[in-house]
Amino acid sequence: MGTIGNLDDPRLPFDYSKREHGNVEPDSKRARFQWVSEVAYKNVHRVVSRGYDTTELVEQGYGLADIIFIDFQARIPLVEEKNMLNYVMILALDDGLSSPAAISRIVSSSQTLLTQAAGASILAFGHAYGAFQPFGEMLDEYLSTAEKEGKSLTEIAEALVETHLNDEFLGVSCLMLKDPAAKRMFARAEKLGVAGKYIAFTREIIKAAQKISQEPVDLDMLGAMGATMMDLGFSPEATWVILAVTRAFAGGAHFCEQTEREPFERFGQRLTPKELYDGPEDRAVPSLEERRRFAAAEQYKTPEEWKKGFDEKKKMKGTGWAIVEDIADPRTMKK
Amino acid sequence: MDREPLLKRKTAISYKTEEETVLRGYNLSDLAEEGYTFCDALFVLFQERLPTENEEKMLEYETAEFLEHSMSPSAAGAIAVISGRPHLPAAIAGAVMTFGSAHGPGAAHGYMMHRYIERARVEGKTIDEMGKILVDEYINAGLPVMGLGQPQHTDGDPRAEPTHIKHEELGISGVYLELQRSIEKHFNEWRKKNGKSFVAVNMIGAGNTALAELGFSPNAAWCIGCVCRGFSCAAHALYNMKKGHAWAASKREPMVQMLDLSMIKYIGPDDRPVPSQEERQEYAKKQKKEGEYKKWAL
């Protein structure tokens, strides 16, 4: 067979006409693949998490919150810590018809399995709604700076608020000015003796935010749960997923209710009224022959041209050009 | 800030105002302050009631026990998803979504029990008679009897029988446990008669029976089991994210990785030349006519 397409191009990294066929032989030089885990193992007769047989744990009276500590932190929690985790999880269980419930209901309305809807509700937890990871990382970053630079909690809280006052993950906002639940959580943590540096620091953040905010602000549920979970020893990522999974139980209830009370959605059923549309005016579709006259290539040859095109594209909603995601910057990365 | 609900729906589950979040009539913060556990709250969520102490104990036992199961489709799913390094919730969502008709089919088991308990009522049979009918009907139809056997724990899931025993010990047994025990008895009698080995109850048979007895609907019970597993899948994903290699194919690792090229065993059609566009139409006609492709079509 002759050359196929560009597959004889000299810039290719190897000779495409001499590529081998078939499977790669098993690698006998290295150990065979195994599911390596520090978390858990099982054999025919046991399931073991962090060294503890899970059946022995439950027979000894350990419960759900205990096993979460064991799985994530490889330790048995103090009774006060277990009680505090139960407290946080109760508050995390439900939030009315917010994103996780809405996602679960939308998925349910297609007549899916419950696990699809409950699983999908977990996806609602991002870096704004349920932003426990950025919240925790922010606390860690500033606390580490305070330690290195010998600054007080008050000083670094002020610096933090100056940068993050309007961020969704600050943990201080106008959301819970009338609901005491978040403040009660901190009080309970202090009463149980499990409050530590994260709650102390968050209290300073509240004060700093209240000083400079134009509107009344106070501790919100993100800040209360985030700081409490971190004082219980959970990492920002662990906090994020534990609370996301906790909410998914309610996602399951919303699946049930949606299925019980609402009709299923049909493919093509929903209309989008033109009043909601603000894209290009209606226009005739050119024939394929006419395309040459209509279609214009959009490649840029210089950074200036690129910038101009970039800014133009940002005006088109739904194309993704106006979204800026923060990615790691090697110039500021620590080794 | 827009604080309107995302969906306008009548709901009997909860409401949230600027002052409080209320689940089935109970202020969530008050529930926590009174010292109720998360398992108590699950009763409120799915049954609009606070459980007795023994009911709460049974749910603690079961969720704690079910939470971690090392490598099952759910944990493997979480690890596979996180190997691409998306946000963590994607891995956990994927893990929860692995639960279906084979991995933890809790809802189906629940509906099976409902059907046969109802038939016992309507047909005037005892629960034990109905257990035998269930086993016979499933076997005759070539269907697996749900709640029995586990591919890894071949001598019986170590968690299952203790769950039955705890179920009895806490004094919460009723028709569900009676039916499940009957299914186990008649299934194994049939196996013995046919020269087959004993098959023990699994965690669906034991755990789901207990959840049903606690008053959870088939889907609520399924939700509790599957979502609870999400916690441990999160730990597995997090471990792999923090201490494993992304992509799971590194040649530098001393152990062959999950996605190493040598882990792929292809058994599909032999390698064959790609026809040119000029040859395509004739080639495609011939291929369709010969029909060998049907052997591979999915």
Interface residues (C-beta under 8 A of the other chain):
Chain A: M1 I4 H21 G22 N23 V24 E25 P26 D27 R30 A31 R32 F33 Q34 W35 V36 S37 E38 V39 A40 Y41 K42 V44 H45 R46 V47 V48 S49 T54 T55 L57 V58 E59 Y62 G63 L64 A65 D66 I67 I68 D71 F72 N83 L85 N86 Y87 V88 M89 I90 L91 L93 D94 D95 G96 L97 S98 S99 A101 A102 R105 I106 L113 L114 T115 Q116 A118 G119 A120 I122 L123 A124 F125 G126 H127 Q133 C174 L175 L177 K178 D179 P180 A181 R184 M185 R188 S235 E237 A238 W240 V241 I242 A244 V245 T246 A248 F249 A250 G251 G252 A253 H254 F255 C256 E257 Q258 T259 R261 E262
Chain B: M1 P5 L6 L7 R9 K10 T11 A12 I13 S14 Y15 K16 T17 E18 E19 E20 T21 L23 L28 S29 L31 A32 E33 G35 Y36 T37 F38 C39 D40 A41 L42 L45 F46 E60 Y61 E62 T63 A64 E65 L67 E68 H69 S70 M71 A76 I79 H87 L88 P89 A90 I92 A93 G94 A95 V96 M97 T98 F99 G100 A107 Q152 H153 T154 D155 P158 R159 P162 K166 S217 N219 A220 W222 C223 I224 C226 V227 C228 G230 F231 S232 A234 A235 H236 A237 L238 Y239 M241 K242 K243 G244 E253 P254 M255 V256 Q257 M258 D260 L261 S262 M263 I264 K265 Y266 D271 P273 V274
